[in-house]
Amino acid sequence: MLDQLLIHQARRRLEASGLPLAVELWNGKLLGSSALAAVRIRLHHMASLKALANPNLGALARAYVEGALDLEGSARDILALGDRLCNAGGLIPKMGSESWKWWRHTRTRDRKNIQYHYDVSNDFYGLWLDTKRVYSCAYFKTPDMSLDAAQEAKLDHICRKLDLQPGERFLDIGCGWGGLVLHAAQHYGVQAVGITLSDDQHAYVRQQIEALGLAGRVDVRTMDYRDLQEPDAYDKIASVGMFEHVGQANLGDYFDRITRLLKPGGLVLNHGITTAEPDAIGLGSGIAEFIEDYVFPGGELVHASDVLRAASRSGLECLDAENLRPHYGKTLWHWVTRLEDHADEARKIIGEQKYRIWRIYMAGSAHAFDHGWMELWQVLAGKGVEGSQPHYPFKRDSMYRSKQAEA
């Protein structure tokens, strides 16, 4: 009786939506038109119907990851039709102080959470990232740029914003697979230090330092940013794709630490995902809960205004802010396509479930950036010198001039 009721609910929702979507039940029966379907959902048992009778994107993603249903079609079509089927797009509003969640960001828990996401397999990430393994938003100067070229353009964009100069000490908080510290040392002549909580990333960066002959110019450490104890040690600091792990309650301490580490006159660039609305803490339609459980445990999003406020309260002067939202949607679709092109290899390395997690998570994130549910902000700030402005070029020309123009 219950299965018939759920089938009826699913059929009514499907018919009312008018979407080119077909649902194949566990007994072979079909809901919707197979001939016109851009996406086919195959249900493996009756319980799978619960995800369709009153669907949200998070529930559908969970059912897909757990193998209760299969999603056939392009990732773009799956997300576009899923969005329309679920009437998604809302954000989770703030419900007061989040400070009671202090336990989400202890050193032990943060290290465990980082390792859950990043210590999957260096070979797995190598299948779909660019050659420098940069796991953050690329910078597409032209729409037809390759992913490799766009990631190198992003590294240059950051280095130019920071006005990196030969011999300066440069810190990258959350250095990933080392793309930025290696690039900054090779092309801008800095003395670079990268820190990470991922054992796999640390091992990979050490290998790259030796392979590129950068020993003595680049150092990589496995450590928490809260354990850095070097006052006024760095001329320039970057944090790229890391502060999403910090937690809203810890933003003040995070920027206080950066301020202490930065030399007077120094610059810092904070690059990270933010919510699109000031009074939101994450994506609705069950998406935030799915990401917490399967992808980024402990991750928290804040608005760009929260970044500016926290940095200013820590004594940093905000000098420049740029929203790269459309660039991240484009970056993520590149990653999804490359992952799907290497699906068999990926499954051999990490298994079917984790392959599904990364596929649906990255496609969902691409869709969210394309539709303005999330943003990606680069905020440049500086530490003043006895009350005066940080050492920062008077105009933006240095950010955008070409290498050829400097030669």
Secondary structure, DSSP 8 states (H G I E B T S, - for coil): -HHHHHHHHHHHHHHHHT-SEEEE-TTS-EES-TTT-SEEEEE-SGGGGHHHHS--HHHHHHHHHTTSEEEES-HHHHHHHHHHHHT---EEE--S--GGGGGGG-HHHHHHHHHHHHTT-HHHHHHHS-TT---S----SSTT--HHHHHHHHHHHHHHHTT--TT-EEEEES-TTSHHHHHHHHHH--EEEEEES-HHHHHHHHHHHHHTT-BTTEEEEE--GGG---TT-EEEEEEES-GGGT-GGGHHHHHHHHHHHEEEEEEEEEEEEEESSTTEEEETTTHHHHHHHHT-TT-----HHHHHHHHHHTTEEEEEEEE-HHHHHHHHHHHHHHHHHTHHHHHHHH-HHHHHHHHHHHHHHHHHHHTTSEEEEEEEEEE-BTTB--S--SSTHHHH--HHHH-
